[in-house]
Amino acid sequence: MKNNVFLDYYMHLQYQVMYQKLIDLGFASIGFCEKYDSPVFNLALVDKELTEKELSSIESEFDKLNRKSSIYFETREDLNLLKGFIEARQYKKNWEDSWMFYSNDDIDKSNFESVKKVETQEDLHIYLDTFNKCYQKDDPQNPYGELGDYVDIASKSWEKLHESNKIEYFTIFKGDEPVAVSTLTNFAGVGYISNVGSLKSVRGEGFGKLATLYCVDKSKNNGNTEHCLATEEGQYPNEFYKRIGFTTRFTAVGYVKD
């Protein structure tokens, strides 16, 4: 799958998860998040050079949505002119995603019996409570900090999408204690892994690896051909996923207008 096709699929994968609206402008696709105003969650995916008129159209849409104008594109040589074009119009680089894909054939399934799929409201409560405990501030292995309102988004996403199997939540247990979580979102042959976390008390015991590779195996069983996640170069998660079999296929950048 070409990278630009993958990114377009990813936008649709996130519809009703992180994006409440997808706006197709023909030359760009805009994802809009009602809950958060961060440019990371409100962006225009672009795969070509833009004209002044096209950029104005994008900015007009963001004005209507009460969001900063945010342009997201793959970091490749033929888009360097796009980079220069928007930089000359007061856009600055805000973030860079490292898109990582699972590259190994074998998966150790020996501890898969410790994983429970969220099927009921009680399961969901346990998952969300554990998820929240896994993401705390001042954690050197967690660059994202506390979850805050994202817990509510996670809850509503499951309510809307779990019956169709677009989204699947998993809780990992150490005996009877829930100690780690992960999420798999399925769309058009793509299995996207997110929300991976483990309690500080069990770090180093392999639960984060188990939570991730269970999602990879489930993605394969679901018939997906791409099993992926996004991190940032230089952060702990990026190095962690490299160790357990993921490789960076490409990067993409977000530019935001001051």
C-alpha positions in Angstrom: 0.0 0.0 0.0 1.4 3.4 -1.0 2.0 5.8 1.9 -0.5 8.4 0.6 -3.2 5.8 0.3 -2.4 4.6 3.8 -2.8 8.1 5.2 -6.1 8.6 3.5 -7.3 5.2 4.9 -6.0 6.4 8.3 -8.2 9.5 8.2 -11.3 7.3 7.5 -10.2 4.8 10.2 -10.3 7.7 12.7 -13.8 8.8 11.7 -16.1 8.5 14.8 -13.0 7.6 16.9 -11.0 10.9 17.0 -12.7 12.7 14.1 -16.4 13.7 14.3 -16.2 15.2 10.8 -14.3 14.4 7.6 -14.4 17.2 5.0 -13.3 16.3 1.5 -12.1 19.3 -0.5 -10.8 17.2 -3.4 -7.2 18.4 -3.0 -7.2 17.9 0.8 -9.1 16.0 3.5 -9.8 17.7 6.8 -10.4 15.8 10.1 -12.2 17.6 12.8 -12.3 16.7 16.5 -15.0 18.3 18.6 -13.4 17.5 22.0 -9.9 18.8 21.4 -8.7 21.9 19.6 -5.1 20.6 19.3 -3.8 20.8 15.6 -2.7 17.2 16.0 -6.4 16.2 16.1 -7.6 18.8 13.6 -5.7 18.7 10.4 -5.8 18.8 6.6 -4.1 15.9 4.9 -2.4 17.0 1.7 -0.6 15.0 -1.0 0.3 17.7 -3.5 1.6 21.3 -3.9 -1.1 23.8 -3.1 -2.2 26.9 -4.9 -3.0 30.2 -3.1 -6.7 29.5 -3.7 -6.5 26.0 -2.3 -4.7 27.1 0.8 -7.2 29.8 1.3 -10.0 27.2 1.1 -8.3 25.1 3.7 -7.9 28.1 6.0 -11.5 29.1 5.5 -12.7 25.7 6.6 -10.6 25.8 9.7 -12.0 29.3 10.5 -15.5 27.8 10.3 -14.5 25.0 12.7 -12.8 27.5 15.0 -9.5 25.7 14.7 -6.0 26.7 13.8 -5.1 25.9 10.2 -3.0 22.7 10.2 -1.4 21.0 7.2 -0.3 17.4 7.4 1.8 15.6 4.7 4.3 12.9 4.1 7.9 14.0 4.4 9.2 13.2 0.9 11.3 15.1 -1.6 8.6 16.0 -4.1 6.6 17.8 -1.4 9.6 20.1 -0.4 8.0 22.9 -2.5 4.8 22.5 -0.4 6.9 22.9 2.7 8.5 26.1 1.4 5.2 27.4 0.2 3.4 27.1 3.6 6.5 28.2 5.6 6.5 31.5 3.6 2.9 31.9 4.8 3.6 31.8 8.5 3.3 28.0 9.0 5.7 26.3 11.3 6.5 22.7 11.9 4.6 21.5 15.0 5.1 17.7 15.1 6.4 14.7 13.1 4.9 11.2 13.2 7.0 8.1 12.7 4.7 5.6 11.0 5.8 2.1 12.2 4.7 -1.2 10.7 5.2 -4.7 12.1 7.9 -6.5 10.1 8.3 -9.9 11.8 6.5 -13.1 10.8 6.5 -14.9 14.2 4.6 -13.8 17.3 5.1 -15.4 20.7 1.6 -16.3 21.8 2.5 -18.1 25.0 0.9 -15.6 27.3 -2.1 -14.7 25.2 -4.5 -16.3 27.7 -3.7 -13.2 30.0 -5.5 -10.9 27.5 -9.3 -10.3 27.7 -11.3 -8.5 25.0 -13.7 -5.8 26.3 -17.1 -7.2 25.7 -19.4 -5.7 28.4 -19.9 -2.5 30.3 -18.1 -4.0 33.3 -15.1 -4.9 31.0 -15.1 -1.4 29.7 -15.0 0.1 33.2 -12.0 -2.1 34.1 -10.3 -1.2 30.8 -10.8 2.6 31.2 -9.7 2.6 34.9 -6.5 0.7 34.0 -5.9 2.8 30.9 -6.1 6.0 33.1 -3.7 4.6 35.6 -1.2 3.6 32.9 -0.9 7.2 31.7 0.5 9.5 34.4 2.5 12.7 34.4 6.2 12.8 35.0 6.7 9.3 33.6 9.8 9.1 31.4 8.4 6.2 29.4 5.2 8.2 28.7 5.6 11.4 26.7 1.9 12.0 26.6 1.1 12.7 30.2 -2.3 12.2 31.8 -5.3 11.3 29.7 -7.8 13.8 31.0 -10.9 14.0 28.7 -9.5 11.4 26.4 -10.9 8.7 28.7 -14.4 10.0 27.8 -13.6 9.9 24.0 -12.3 6.3 24.5 -15.5 5.3 26.2 -17.8 6.9 23.6 -15.8 5.4 20.7 -16.2 1.9 22.1 -20.0 2.5 22.6 -20.4 3.5 19.0 -18.0 1.1 17.2 -17.4 -2.1 19.1 -20.4 -4.0 17.7 -19.1 -3.5 14.2 -15.6 -4.6 15.3 -14.1 -1.5 13.9 -12.6 -0.8 17.4 -11.5 -3.5 19.8 -10.2 -2.9 23.4 -8.0 -5.4 25.3 -7.1 -5.6 29.0 -4.1 -7.6 30.1 -4.1 -9.3 33.5 -1.4 -10.4 35.9 -3.3 -13.1 37.7 -6.6 -11.3 38.7 -5.1 -7.8 38.5 -5.5 -5.7 35.3 -2.1 -4.2 34.5 -2.0 -3.2 30.8 -4.3 -2.2 27.9 -4.2 -1.8 24.1 -6.6 -0.9 21.3 -7.0 -2.1 17.8 -8.9 -0.2 15.1 -9.7 -2.0 11.9 -10.5 -0.3 8.5 -9.9 -1.3 4.9 -7.1 -3.8 5.6 -5.4 -1.6 8.1 -5.0 -2.6 11.7 -4.0 0.5 13.8 -2.7 -0.1 17.3 -3.0 2.6 19.9 -3.6 3.3 23.6 -0.9 0.8 24.7 0.1 1.2 28.3 1.1 -0.7 31.4 1.2 0.1 35.1 4.5 1.4 36.4 4.5 -1.5 39.0 4.8 -4.1 36.2 7.2 -2.3 33.8 9.9 -4.6 32.5 7.7 -7.7 32.8 6.6 -7.8 29.2 3.0 -6.7 29.5 3.4 -3.7 27.1 4.9 -6.1 24.5 2.1 -8.6 25.1 -0.5 -5.9 24.8 1.0 -4.7 21.5 1.7 -8.1 19.8 -1.7 -9.4 20.8 -3.1 -6.6 18.7 -0.8 -7.5 15.8 -2.0 -11.1 15.9 -5.6 -10.1 16.1 -5.1 -7.7 13.2 -3.7 -10.6 11.1 -6.6 -12.8 12.1 -9.0 -10.0 11.1 -7.6 -10.1 7.6 -5.7 -6.9 7.7 -2.5 -6.6 5.7 -1.1 -3.6 7.5 -0.4 -3.6 11.2 0.9 -0.3 12.4 1.1 2.5 14.9 2.5 6.1 15.1 5.2 7.4 17.5 7.7 10.2 17.5 11.4 9.7 16.8 13.6 10.2 19.9 10.8 9.2 22.3 10.8 6.1 24.5 7.8 4.5 22.7 9.6 4.7 19.3 12.6 2.7 20.7 10.3 0.3 22.5 8.4 -0.6 19.3 11.6 -1.0 17.3 12.8 -3.6 19.9 9.6 -5.7 19.5 9.5 -5.9 15.7 8.3 -2.6 14.3 10.1 -0.6 11.7 9.6 3.0 10.5 8.3 3.0 6.9 7.9 6.8 6.6 7.4 10.0 8.5 4.7 12.7 8.2 4.8 16.3 9.5 2.2 18.7 10.8 2.6 22.4 10.1 0.4 24.9 11.9 -0.2 28.6 11.0 0.9 31.0 13.7 
